[in-house]
Amino acid sequence: MTTFRDLLLFRTYDFPEVIVCNPIVKSTGPIKHVVYTLKGKDHLGDFEGVRRYSDFDTFREVLVTRFIGLFIPGIPSKKTTVKT
């Protein structure tokens, strides 16, 4: 069984840094979606990737699992915009 003290001793690295930037609208025929660039750094090193909105829920779950006890905010609800 893991105790609170074990969790405190386990954290021997700095907090992760993550930036979500550069939204780009992509289209496949009539279907459009937005992709975002994720840039960051954690105890394993630097990372960067391009993700769709639907990937953020999975990404958040990875952060919650990897950084036990660190508050990871929920993702905002998906909004659709219509340009005329």
N, C-alpha and C positions, 0 to 999 in steps of 0.2 A: 504494500500500500504506500502510495506517495503522500508525504506530509507537506504542509506548507513550507517548512524549513527546507525540505528537499528541492522544492520549486525555486526558492530564493537562491539556493546554492547552484542550481542548474543554469541560471541566467548569468553567464560569464561573458556576454558580448553586448555590444551597444544595441539600442533600439533600431529597428529597420527604418529606412527612409524610402518613401514611395511617392512618385510624382505621376499624375495622370495628365497627359497633355496632347496637343496636336490632333484634335478630332478631324477626321477626314470622311466625307461622304463617298461611299463606293456604290456602284450600281452594277447589277447583273441583269441586263434587260430592263424590264419595268420595275424590278425590285431594288430598293435602295436600303443601305444600312450604313451605320457610322462605325468606324474603327478608331481606337484610341491608342496612343503610345504610352506604355508604362516604363518608367525608368526608376531604378532604385538601387539600394545597397543594403545588404544584411551581413550576418556573420560569415556567410559563404562567399561573399564578394559582390561585384556589380552585376546587375541584370537589366535587360531591356527587351521589350517585346511589344507586338501589336495585338490588340484584343478587341473583340466585339463586346457590346453591352452584356450579352448573355454569359460571357466568360467571367464577369466580375463576381458573381455569386460564388463560383468555384474558387476564384482567387482569394476571396474573403475567407472562405472555409480553410484554405491552406494557411493563411496568416493566423487564424484563430488556433489551429492545431499546432503550428510551429512556435507561436509565442503565447504560451499558456499564461493566463492572468493579465495579459496586456489588452486594454480596451481597443477593440477594432470596431469602428462604427459600421452600421448597416449601410447598404447602398441605397441611393434614392430610387424611387419608382421610375420605371421607364416612361418617357414622355414621347409622344409622337408629334411631329410638327409638319404642317402642310404649307409649302411655299406656293404662292400663286404667281 
